Amino acid sequence: MIKMELKIKNQKSKMRTVIVFIALLFCGAALYAQNDMRARIELEDAEKAYSENRHQAALGHLDKAQEYIGRWSHQIGYLRILALDKVCDYVKAQGAHFTSLQAEVKTYMDYVNANPDRVERDRFREIYVIENKISEAIKMSESGRMSEEWTKMPEYVEGKKAYDEKDYAKAMDLYLKAVDKGNAVAINNIGLMYRNGYGVTKDEPKAAEWYLKAANMGLATAMSNLAFLYSNGYGVAKDEAKAAEWYLKAANNGHVGAMSNLGVLYRDGNGVAQDDAKAFEWFSKAAERGDVSSMARLGDVYSRGHGVAKNDAKAFEWCLKAAERGDFYSLAKVGEYYRDGTGVSQNYNKAIEWFSKAADKGHGGAMTSLAKMYESGNGVARNLAKAVEWYLKSLELDKYPDDVYYNIGALYEKQNQIDLAMKYYKMCADANGAWSSYARSAYQRLDYARNLEQNQARERSAR
């Protein structure tokens, strides 16, 4: 009997253990399900933040998502790489974001190697492009650090100081001492002195020799300088293919100006096969590194849809960046975007603001745009005298079309200043441009009306 009771107790104890174990399994599964759901929500929030260009916020959501599932996943890794790509410093190739990006890309690529069938090809291609950007940034950064070391050499520092003070004889002496120590920047600067005749007889072939020495030592500035000589035939036989070759080497070593120039070569097909996509690629690289002319060119590329899908919003964005940094032509272009509502909400007041900035710097097209806005009363009170004033200012630049003469004539006619109206209609007619026939008709119409009025006045007085 006692044995039976003990047996029953043991069975009950085992049953309780099994029940507790099953309960724990269910709790664990429920907890895992809850965490998995939380992770999914964080991932969705990360995707939303990324689409809204809130890249830091996206990274925060991704960290939480990974914390909830307790492991790395290729979906989270993919989006984290895209977000880090937007915030890391490729120019200096350093910092916490850049280091994190390197580590994340390596983890992702290791996963792809082990699980090639579990990653979409398009996603892999995106990460592969970023992997190449990292390698390129590291290479450029190393080139920049080497150049920085050369500029700190005492002989170079003193030589540069003498150069800036226009003591070219002393500068040459100190640069040559730096050259003896293998300073490529000093070698390049000696080339610059021969190129411009500073302290030496101007000698472009000698400049090319010095540039080549520095270029062969890996100095990107010298590579770009040599490309410029080949592009224009200064000191060397003109060779656009050679120019493209050296610009490419300079660009691959981090020279921003060379990136921009290479974009121009691909856009125009000089020295290379014409390639709008390549032009876009190099303009983008230069613009991302702060080159203002490339920002303006990117705006133009997006506006025209050359090498990239046409995108007016992107065109405005890059044009505005260039204008904010003082690009002469972009100032007026931003005014046009605001006036026409292209890529941005129409805003006449903003248009006036940007046209005024451009006009103050001597942009004739902006002056005529201001004149038209005063004429129409868009963004400002209608003021025909002010419109004439801006048209006349644009004529002082003497390089704008004959329609300006016509517009001035028309404005004077509206103000019943017939003598001045006929004067400018005649100037337009004599220019033999696109508006000449209209101006000629307007002049003849006013002349006929004046003669008719004079004849009628004589008839009245004769009575």
One Martini backbone bead per residue (centre of mass of N, CA, C, O) as a GRO file, in nm:
protein
  463
    1MET     BB    1   0.060   0.062  -0.023
    2ILE     BB    2   0.299   0.251   0.014
    3LYS     BB    3   0.416   0.199  -0.268
    4MET     BB    4   0.177   0.304  -0.422
    5GLU     BB    5   0.183   0.598  -0.314
    6LEU     BB    6   0.468   0.662  -0.415
    7LYS     BB    7   0.411   0.615  -0.712
    8ILE     BB    8   0.192   0.830  -0.740
    9LYS     BB    9   0.369   1.071  -0.652
   10ASN     BB   10   0.580   1.042  -0.879
   11GLN     BB   11   0.382   1.078  -1.110
   12LYS     BB   12   0.287   1.359  -1.027
   13SER     BB   13   0.563   1.495  -1.036
   14LYS     BB   14   0.619   1.441  -1.335
   15MET     BB   15   0.371   1.580  -1.440
   16ARG     BB   16   0.444   1.862  -1.334
   17THR     BB   17   0.705   1.886  -1.495
   18VAL     BB   18   0.577   1.861  -1.773
   19ILE     BB   19   0.384   2.099  -1.743
   20VAL     BB   20   0.600   2.313  -1.691
   21PHE     BB   21   0.757   2.265  -1.954
   22ILE     BB   22   0.522   2.328  -2.145
   23ALA     BB   23   0.470   2.611  -2.038
   24LEU     BB   24   0.748   2.721  -2.109
   25LEU     BB   25   0.730   2.672  -2.409
   26PHE     BB   26   0.484   2.855  -2.454
   27CYS     BB   27   0.617   3.112  -2.339
   28GLY     BB   28   0.858   3.119  -2.532
   29ALA     BB   29   0.693   3.130  -2.790
   30ALA     BB   30   0.541   3.388  -2.717
   31LEU     BB   31   0.791   3.565  -2.680
   32TYR     BB   32   0.906   3.522  -2.961
   33ALA     BB   33   0.660   3.631  -3.108
   34GLN     BB   34   0.671   3.913  -2.983
   35ASN     BB   35   0.960   3.984  -3.076
   36ASP     BB   36   0.908   3.942  -3.375
   37MET     BB   37   0.694   4.163  -3.396
   38ARG     BB   38   0.871   4.396  -3.299
   39ALA     BB   39   1.083   4.368  -3.520
   40ARG     BB   40   0.892   4.424  -3.755
   41ILE     BB   41   0.813   4.709  -3.668
   42GLU     BB   42   1.100   4.828  -3.668
   43LEU     BB   43   1.152   4.769  -3.967
   44GLU     BB   44   0.923   4.941  -4.076
   45ASP     BB   45   1.024   5.206  -3.946
   46ALA     BB   46   1.295   5.205  -4.092
   47GLU     BB   47   1.185   5.219  -4.381
   48LYS     BB   48   1.036   5.486  -4.343
   49ALA     BB   49   1.277   5.660  -4.254
   50TYR     BB   50   1.446   5.615  -4.508
   51SER     BB   51   1.234   5.730  -4.717
   52GLU     BB   52   1.265   6.021  -4.539
   53ASN     BB   53   1.578   6.067  -4.469
   54ARG     BB   54   1.601   5.918  -4.167
   55HIS     BB   55   1.879   5.758  -4.096
   56GLN     BB   56   1.920   5.756  -3.790
   57ALA     BB   57   1.645   5.641  -3.719
   58ALA     BB   58   1.677   5.379  -3.876
   59LEU     BB   59   1.916   5.271  -3.707
   60GLY     BB   60   1.761   5.255  -3.440
   61HIS     BB   61   1.547   5.047  -3.533
   62LEU     BB   62   1.749   4.823  -3.615
   63ASP     BB   63   1.871   4.775  -3.338
   64LYS     BB   64   1.604   4.681  -3.208
   65ALA     BB   65   1.541   4.447  -3.397
   66GLN     BB   66   1.797   4.284  -3.326
   67GLU     BB   67   1.743   4.265  -3.022
   68TYR     BB   68   1.478   4.098  -3.040
   69ILE     BB   69   1.607   3.847  -3.212
   70GLY     BB   70   1.925   3.804  -3.130
   71ARG     BB   71   2.026   3.864  -3.436
   72TRP     BB   72   2.145   3.848  -3.741
   73SER     BB   73   2.016   3.990  -4.052
   74HIS     BB   74   1.989   4.047  -4.390
   75GLN     BB   75   1.762   4.257  -4.377
   76ILE     BB   76   1.893   4.444  -4.172
   77GLY     BB   77   2.172   4.472  -4.304
   78TYR     BB   78   2.082   4.604  -4.568
   79LEU     BB   79   1.954   4.867  -4.443
   80ARG     BB   80   2.201   4.954  -4.279
   81ILE     BB   81   2.386   5.005  -4.521
   82LEU     BB   82   2.215   5.223  -4.658
   83ALA     BB   83   2.220   5.422  -4.417
   84LEU     BB   84   2.529   5.444  -4.379
   85ASP     BB   85   2.588   5.549  -4.666
   86LYS     BB   86   2.446   5.836  -4.600
   87VAL     BB   87   2.639   5.913  -4.321
   88CYS     BB   88   2.913   5.866  -4.414
   89ASP     BB   89   3.270   5.938  -4.453
   90TYR     BB   90   3.431   5.917  -4.758
   91VAL     BB   91   3.653   6.130  -4.763
   92LYS     BB   92   3.802   6.031  -4.485
   93ALA     BB   93   3.755   5.733  -4.408
   94GLN     BB   94   3.600   5.782  -4.120
   95GLY     BB   95   3.457   5.676  -3.839
   96ALA     BB   96   3.190   5.513  -3.706
   97HIS     BB   97   3.023   5.471  -3.966
   98PHE     BB   98   3.246   5.358  -4.146
   99THR     BB   99   3.318   5.117  -3.967
  100SER     BB  100   3.033   4.992  -3.965
  101LEU     BB  101   3.010   4.952  -4.268
  102GLN     BB  102   3.241   4.758  -4.309
  103ALA     BB  103   3.132   4.536  -4.117
  104GLU     BB  104   2.851   4.496  -4.254
  105VAL     BB  105   2.952   4.417  -4.535
  106LYS     BB  106   3.114   4.169  -4.450
  107THR     BB  107   2.879   4.012  -4.325
  108TYR     BB  108   2.705   4.005  -4.580
  109MET     BB  109   2.914   3.864  -4.771
  110ASP     BB  110   2.942   3.611  -4.599
  111TYR     BB  111   2.647   3.527  -4.625
  112VAL     BB  112   2.639   3.502  -4.932
  113ASN     BB  113   2.858   3.282  -4.958
  114ALA     BB  114   2.679   3.075  -4.777
  115ASN     BB  115   2.384   3.210  -4.916
  116PRO     BB  116   2.319   3.261  -5.240
  117ASP     BB  117   1.987   3.187  -5.242
  118ARG     BB  118   1.891   3.421  -5.008
  119VAL     BB  119   1.966   3.656  -5.217
  120GLU     BB  120   1.904   3.919  -5.392
  121ARG     BB  121   2.051   4.045  -5.668
  122ASP     BB  122   1.989   4.352  -5.635
  123ARG     BB  123   2.095   4.373  -5.347
  124PHE     BB  124   2.380   4.280  -5.400
  125ARG     BB  125   2.452   4.504  -5.597
  126GLU     BB  126   2.430   4.738  -5.397
  127ILE     BB  127   2.651   4.631  -5.200
  128TYR     BB  128   2.878   4.613  -5.407
  129VAL     BB  129   2.895   4.916  -5.461
  130ILE     BB  130   2.964   4.994  -5.168
  131GLU     BB  131   3.222   4.830  -5.145
  132ASN     BB  132   3.369   4.997  -5.366
  133LYS     BB  133   3.347   5.271  -5.220
  134ILE     BB  134   3.523   5.194  -4.982
  135SER     BB  135   3.783   5.128  -5.137
  136GLU     BB  136   3.805   5.406  -5.273
  137ALA     BB  137   3.816   5.578  -5.013
  138ILE     BB  138   4.073   5.454  -4.895
  139LYS     BB  139   4.258   5.525  -5.129
  140MET     BB  140   4.211   5.834  -5.121
  141SER     BB  141   4.295   5.876  -4.827
  142GLU     BB  142   4.587   5.781  -4.855
  143SER     BB  143   4.666   5.995  -5.062
  144GLY     BB  144   4.600   6.238  -4.877
  145ARG     BB  145   4.797   6.167  -4.645
  146MET     BB  146   5.053   6.182  -4.814
  147SER     BB  147   5.019   6.479  -4.896
  148GLU     BB  148   5.012   6.592  -4.604
  149GLU     BB  149   5.302   6.512  -4.530
  150TRP     BB  150   5.442   6.689  -4.742
  151THR     BB  151   5.319   6.970  -4.631
  152LYS     BB  152   5.495   6.933  -4.345
  153MET     BB  153   5.754   6.989  -4.456
  154PRO     BB  154   5.972   7.233  -4.383
  155GLU     BB  155   6.074   7.308  -4.671
  156TYR     BB  156   5.790   7.342  -4.783
  157VAL     BB  157   5.670   7.551  -4.591
  158GLU     BB  158   5.884   7.772  -4.658
  159GLY     BB  159   5.838   7.771  -4.964
  160LYS     BB  160   5.537   7.852  -4.958
  161LYS     BB  161   5.577   8.119  -4.815
  162ALA     BB  162   5.758   8.246  -5.033
  163TYR     BB  163   5.553   8.214  -5.263
  164ASP     BB  164   5.324   8.391  -5.133
  165GLU     BB  165   5.548   8.639  -5.122
  166LYS     BB  166   5.705   8.631  -5.409
  167ASP     BB  167   5.976   8.455  -5.339
  168TYR     BB  168   6.088   8.259  -5.585
  169ALA     BB  169   6.385   8.196  -5.531
  170LYS     BB  170   6.344   8.080  -5.246
  171ALA     BB  171   6.131   7.872  -5.320
  172MET     BB  172   6.303   7.703  -5.513
  173ASP     BB  173   6.523   7.624  -5.313
  174LEU     BB  174   6.329   7.478  -5.109
  175TYR     BB  175   6.195   7.282  -5.303
  176LEU     BB  176   6.457   7.131  -5.385
  177LYS     BB  177   6.504   7.021  -5.100
  178ALA     BB  178   6.237   6.861  -5.092
  179VAL     BB  179   6.299   6.686  -5.340
  180ASP     BB  180   6.546   6.535  -5.211
  181LYS     BB  181   6.305   6.405  -5.008
  182GLY     BB  182   6.047   6.328  -5.195
  183ASN     BB  183   5.855   6.581  -5.273
  184ALA     BB  184   5.576   6.600  -5.472
  185VAL     BB  185   5.460   6.885  -5.419
  186ALA     BB  186   5.718   7.037  -5.496
  187ILE     BB  187   5.733   6.933  -5.782
  188ASN     BB  188   5.465   7.052  -5.876
  189ASN     BB  189   5.536   7.356  -5.806
  190ILE     BB  190   5.760   7.378  -6.012
  191GLY     BB  191   5.576   7.334  -6.251
  192LEU     BB  192   5.408   7.589  -6.193
  193MET     BB  193   5.641   7.793  -6.233
  194TYR     BB  194   5.695   7.717  -6.531
  195ARG     BB  195   5.406   7.766  -6.638
  196ASN     BB  196   5.410   8.093  -6.524
  197GLY     BB  197   5.695   8.231  -6.466
  198TYR     BB  198   5.805   8.192  -6.159
  199GLY     BB  199   6.137   8.283  -6.135
  200VAL     BB  200   6.116   8.185  -6.435
  201THR     BB  201   6.116   8.076  -6.736
  202LYS     BB  202   5.881   8.008  -6.937
  203ASP     BB  203   5.810   7.632  -6.941
  204GLU     BB  204   5.600   7.391  -7.039
  205PRO     BB  205   5.771   7.134  -7.083
  206LYS     BB  206   5.890   7.146  -6.795
  207ALA     BB  207   5.627   7.129  -6.647
  208ALA     BB  208   5.554   6.846  -6.752
  209GLU     BB  209   5.794   6.701  -6.622
  210TRP     BB  210   5.723   6.768  -6.325
  211TYR     BB  211   5.440   6.655  -6.322
  212LEU     BB  212   5.520   6.362  -6.395
  213LYS     BB  213   5.687   6.304  -6.146
  214ALA     BB  214   5.455   6.347  -5.940
  215ALA     BB  215   5.252   6.150  -6.065
  216ASN     BB  216   5.443   5.893  -6.030
  217MET     BB  217   5.409   5.942  -5.700
  218GLY     BB  218   5.074   5.995  -5.660
  219LEU     BB  219   4.985   6.286  -5.739
  220ALA     BB  220   4.681   6.413  -5.818
  221THR     BB  221   4.738   6.709  -5.899
  222ALA     BB  222   4.948   6.638  -6.119
  223MET     BB  223   4.760   6.472  -6.294
  224SER     BB  224   4.564   6.706  -6.354
  225ASN     BB  225   4.773   6.902  -6.475
  226LEU     BB  226   4.854   6.714  -6.709
  227ALA     BB  227   4.575   6.692  -6.836
  228PHE     BB  228   4.551   6.993  -6.907
  229LEU     BB  229   4.783   7.000  -7.108
  230TYR     BB  230   4.665   6.785  -7.304
  231SER     BB  231   4.391   6.933  -7.358
  232ASN     BB  232   4.562   7.214  -7.471
  233GLY     BB  233   4.872   7.191  -7.563
  234TYR     BB  234   5.078   7.241  -7.312
  235GLY     BB  235   5.401   7.126  -7.375
  236VAL     BB  236   5.219   6.935  -7.549
  237ALA     BB  237   5.055   6.732  -7.729
  238LYS     BB  238   4.749   6.721  -7.819
  239ASP     BB  239   4.553   6.485  -7.596
  240GLU     BB  240   4.249   6.371  -7.498
  241ALA     BB  241   4.311   6.081  -7.411
  242LYS     BB  242   4.535   6.157  -7.210
  243ALA     BB  243   4.367   6.339  -7.040
  244ALA     BB  244   4.164   6.122  -6.950
  245GLU     BB  245   4.372   5.935  -6.820
  246TRP     BB  246   4.470   6.145  -6.600
  247TYR     BB  247   4.197   6.213  -6.479
  248LEU     BB  248   4.136   5.927  -6.383
  249LYS     BB  249   4.375   5.899  -6.192
  250ALA     BB  250   4.305   6.143  -6.018
  251ALA     BB  251   4.019   6.053  -5.936
  252ASN     BB  252   4.115   5.776  -5.807
  253ASN     BB  253   4.292   5.982  -5.598
  254GLY     BB  254   4.070   6.227  -5.513
  255HIS     BB  255   4.026   6.440  -5.741
  256VAL     BB  256   3.767   6.653  -5.782
  257GLY     BB  257   3.826   6.812  -6.043
  258ALA     BB  258   3.868   6.555  -6.215
  259MET     BB  259   3.587   6.443  -6.189
  260SER     BB  260   3.448   6.679  -6.331
  261ASN     BB  261   3.613   6.668  -6.598
  262LEU     BB  262   3.533   6.378  -6.667
  263GLY     BB  263   3.234   6.436  -6.696
  264VAL     BB  264   3.268   6.625  -6.939
  265LEU     BB  265   3.399   6.424  -7.131
  266TYR     BB  266   3.157   6.224  -7.131
  267ARG     BB  267   2.939   6.423  -7.220
  268ASP     BB  268   3.111   6.520  -7.496
  269GLY     BB  269   3.330   6.311  -7.611
  270ASN     BB  270   3.634   6.372  -7.495
  271GLY     BB  271   3.865   6.108  -7.523
  272VAL     BB  272   3.583   5.965  -7.514
  273ALA     BB  273   3.311   5.799  -7.500
  274GLN     BB  274   3.004   5.881  -7.504
  275ASP     BB  275   2.861   5.907  -7.152
  276ASP     BB  276   2.608   5.985  -6.944
  277ALA     BB  277   2.644   5.786  -6.708
  278LYS     BB  278   2.939   5.861  -6.646
  279ALA     BB  279   2.895   6.156  -6.601
  280PHE     BB  280   2.705   6.123  -6.361
  281GLU     BB  281   2.901   5.970  -6.178
  282TRP     BB  282   3.123   6.200  -6.160
  283PHE     BB  283   2.945   6.431  -6.067
  284SER     BB  284   2.854   6.293  -5.807
  285LYS     BB  285   3.129   6.260  -5.672
  286ALA     BB  286   3.202   6.562  -5.672
  287ALA     BB  287   2.950   6.674  -5.528
  288GLU     BB  288   2.982   6.502  -5.262
  289ARG     BB  289   3.277   6.671  -5.232
  290GLY     BB  290   3.191   6.994  -5.304
  291ASP     BB  291   3.147   7.051  -5.608
  292VAL     BB  292   2.981   7.308  -5.753
  293SER     BB  293   2.980   7.254  -6.061
  294SER     BB  294   2.859   6.963  -6.023
  295MET     BB  295   2.595   7.046  -5.900
  296ALA     BB  296   2.496   7.201  -6.149
  297ARG     BB  297   2.525   6.959  -6.347
  298LEU     BB  298   2.327   6.774  -6.204
  299GLY     BB  299   2.083   6.951  -6.243
  300ASP     BB  300   2.092   6.931  -6.553
  301VAL     BB  301   2.074   6.624  -6.579
  302TYR     BB  302   1.798   6.591  -6.435
  303SER     BB  303   1.643   6.786  -6.624
  304ARG     BB  304   1.713   6.610  -6.898
  305GLY     BB  305   1.782   6.296  -6.863
  306HIS     BB  306   2.104   6.235  -6.855
  307GLY     BB  307   2.192   5.919  -6.735
  308VAL     BB  308   1.905   5.977  -6.604
  309ALA     BB  309   1.626   6.020  -6.461
  310LYS     BB  310   1.399   6.242  -6.475
  311ASN     BB  311   1.426   6.509  -6.205
  312ASP     BB  312   1.313   6.800  -6.080
  313ALA     BB  313   1.371   6.780  -5.777
  314LYS     BB  314   1.673   6.713  -5.809
  315ALA     BB  315   1.748   6.953  -5.978
  316PHE     BB  316   1.679   7.162  -5.764
  317GLU     BB  317   1.854   7.059  -5.531
  318TRP     BB  318   2.135   7.099  -5.679
  319CYS     BB  319   2.098   7.392  -5.764
  320LEU     BB  320   2.069   7.505  -5.477
  321LYS     BB  321   2.344   7.417  -5.371
  322ALA     BB  322   2.504   7.588  -5.574
  323ALA     BB  323   2.378   7.864  -5.506
  324GLU     BB  324   2.454   7.866  -5.197
  325ARG     BB  325   2.772   7.861  -5.314
  326GLY     BB  326   2.770   8.086  -5.570
  327ASP     BB  327   2.661   8.002  -5.836
  328PHE     BB  328   2.590   8.198  -6.093
  329TYR     BB  329   2.376   8.031  -6.270
  330SER     BB  330   2.204   7.907  -6.031
  331LEU     BB  331   2.064   8.156  -5.922
  332ALA     BB  332   1.870   8.188  -6.169
  333LYS     BB  333   1.761   7.897  -6.182
  334VAL     BB  334   1.609   7.902  -5.915
  335GLY     BB  335   1.417   8.124  -6.002
  336GLU     BB  336   1.283   7.954  -6.226
  337TYR     BB  337   1.171   7.729  -6.049
  338TYR     BB  338   0.988   7.915  -5.877
  339ARG     BB  339   0.830   8.051  -6.107
  340ASP     BB  340   0.735   7.759  -6.249
  341GLY     BB  341   0.718   7.506  -6.054
  342THR     BB  342   0.993   7.331  -6.074
  343GLY     BB  343   1.047   7.093  -5.827
  344VAL     BB  344   0.863   7.321  -5.693
  345SER     BB  345   0.689   7.540  -5.543
  346GLN     BB  346   0.539   7.808  -5.630
  347ASN     BB  347   0.742   8.128  -5.589
  348TYR     BB  348   0.771   8.456  -5.648
  349ASN     BB  349   0.937   8.563  -5.412
  350LYS     BB  350   1.173   8.367  -5.450
  351ALA     BB  351   1.236   8.444  -5.737
  352ILE     BB  352   1.313   8.736  -5.680
  353GLU     BB  353   1.543   8.675  -5.484
  354TRP     BB  354   1.725   8.513  -5.692
  355PHE     BB  355   1.734   8.718  -5.920
  356SER     BB  356   1.866   8.940  -5.751
  357LYS     BB  357   2.128   8.794  -5.685
  358ALA     BB  358   2.213   8.759  -5.982
  359ALA     BB  359   2.197   9.057  -6.071
  360ASP     BB  360   2.411   9.165  -5.864
  361LYS     BB  361   2.632   8.977  -6.037
  362GLY     BB  362   2.555   9.019  -6.361
  363HIS     BB  363   2.287   8.875  -6.464
  364GLY     BB  364   2.107   8.923  -6.746
  365GLY     BB  365   1.876   8.714  -6.729
  366ALA     BB  366   1.778   8.809  -6.447
  367MET     BB  367   1.704   9.095  -6.532
  368THR     BB  368   1.482   9.014  -6.735
  369SER     BB  369   1.312   8.857  -6.529
  370LEU     BB  370   1.253   9.096  -6.349
  371ALA     BB  371   1.118   9.271  -6.561
  372LYS     BB  372   0.877   9.073  -6.614
  373MET     BB  373   0.769   9.079  -6.320
  374TYR     BB  374   0.710   9.384  -6.317
  375GLU     BB  375   0.522   9.375  -6.564
  376SER     BB  376   0.314   9.149  -6.434
  377GLY     BB  377   0.314   9.130  -6.104
  378ASN     BB  378   0.502   8.894  -5.999
  379GLY     BB  379   0.579   8.929  -5.655
  380VAL     BB  380   0.504   9.227  -5.744
  381ALA     BB  381   0.446   9.530  -5.810
  382ARG     BB  382   0.342   9.686  -6.071
  383ASN     BB  383   0.633   9.819  -6.279
  384LEU     BB  384   0.732   9.963  -6.566
  385ALA     BB  385   0.980  10.132  -6.489
  386LYS     BB  386   1.132   9.895  -6.355
  387ALA     BB  387   1.142   9.716  -6.603
  388VAL     BB  388   1.310   9.907  -6.775
  389GLU     BB  389   1.553   9.922  -6.587
  390TRP     BB  390   1.632   9.617  -6.615
  391TYR     BB  391   1.666   9.611  -6.918
  392LEU     BB  392   1.890   9.828  -6.932
  393LYS     BB  393   2.094   9.673  -6.758
  394SER     BB  394   2.123   9.430  -6.952
  395LEU     BB  395   2.242   9.603  -7.193
  396GLU     BB  396   2.522   9.671  -7.059
  397LEU     BB  397   2.636   9.376  -7.133
  398ASP     BB  398   2.609   9.312  -7.445
  399LYS     BB  399   2.463   8.979  -7.451
  400TYR     BB  400   2.161   9.013  -7.544
  401PRO     BB  401   1.881   8.986  -7.695
  402ASP     BB  402   1.656   9.164  -7.905
  403ASP     BB  403   1.400   9.136  -7.718
  404VAL     BB  404   1.474   9.367  -7.529
  405TYR     BB  405   1.421   9.598  -7.716
  406TYR     BB  406   1.126   9.527  -7.762
  407ASN     BB  407   1.031   9.541  -7.464
  408ILE     BB  408   1.102   9.835  -7.421
  409GLY     BB  409   0.924   9.949  -7.640
  410ALA     BB  410   0.655   9.837  -7.525
  411LEU     BB  411   0.670   9.988  -7.252
  412TYR     BB  412   0.678  10.275  -7.366
  413GLU     BB  413   0.408  10.251  -7.511
  414LYS     BB  414   0.232  10.202  -7.253
  415GLN     BB  415   0.346  10.501  -7.150
  416ASN     BB  416   0.341  10.698  -7.405
  417GLN     BB  417   0.657  10.679  -7.516
  418ILE     BB  418   0.711  10.704  -7.840
  419ASP     BB  419   1.002  10.781  -7.898
  420LEU     BB  420   1.127  10.547  -7.731
  421ALA     BB  421   0.982  10.316  -7.866
  422MET     BB  422   1.100  10.367  -8.154
  423LYS     BB  423   1.396  10.341  -8.080
  424TYR     BB  424   1.383  10.033  -7.988
  425TYR     BB  425   1.253   9.915  -8.237
  426LYS     BB  426   1.486   9.996  -8.427
  427MET     BB  427   1.712   9.840  -8.282
  428CYS     BB  428   1.580   9.568  -8.331
  429ALA     BB  429   1.555   9.579  -8.640
  430ASP     BB  430   1.873   9.629  -8.690
  431ALA     BB  431   1.965   9.342  -8.566
  432ASN     BB  432   1.847   9.097  -8.725
  433GLY     BB  433   1.655   8.919  -8.560
  434ALA     BB  434   1.389   8.742  -8.438
  435TRP     BB  435   1.242   9.043  -8.365
  436SER     BB  436   1.258   9.239  -8.612
  437SER     BB  437   0.980   9.215  -8.753
  438TYR     BB  438   0.812   9.313  -8.511
  439ALA     BB  439   0.956   9.587  -8.479
  440ARG     BB  440   0.898   9.696  -8.759
  441SER     BB  441   0.590   9.695  -8.732
  442ALA     BB  442   0.576   9.878  -8.484
  443TYR     BB  443   0.719  10.120  -8.606
  444GLN     BB  444   0.524  10.162  -8.848
  445ARG     BB  445   0.270  10.202  -8.680
  446LEU     BB  446   0.369  10.458  -8.526
  447ASP     BB  447   0.449  10.624  -8.772
  448TYR     BB  448   0.170  10.630  -8.901
  449ALA     BB  449   0.019  10.758  -8.661
  450ARG     BB  450   0.185  11.016  -8.655
  451ASN     BB  451   0.138  11.115  -8.944
  452LEU     BB  452  -0.168  11.122  -8.924
  453GLU     BB  453  -0.182  11.328  -8.693
  454GLN     BB  454  -0.026  11.555  -8.840
  455ASN     BB  455  -0.218  11.583  -9.083
  456GLN     BB  456  -0.473  11.646  -8.916
  457ALA     BB  457  -0.357  11.902  -8.787
  458ARG     BB  458  -0.310  12.062  -9.051
  459GLU     BB  459  -0.605  12.059  -9.146
  460ARG     BB  460  -0.723  12.209  -8.903
  461SER     BB  461  -0.546  12.468  -8.937
  462ALA     BB  462  -0.641  12.535  -9.236
  463ARG     BB  463  -0.945  12.605  -9.143
   0.00000   0.00000   0.00000
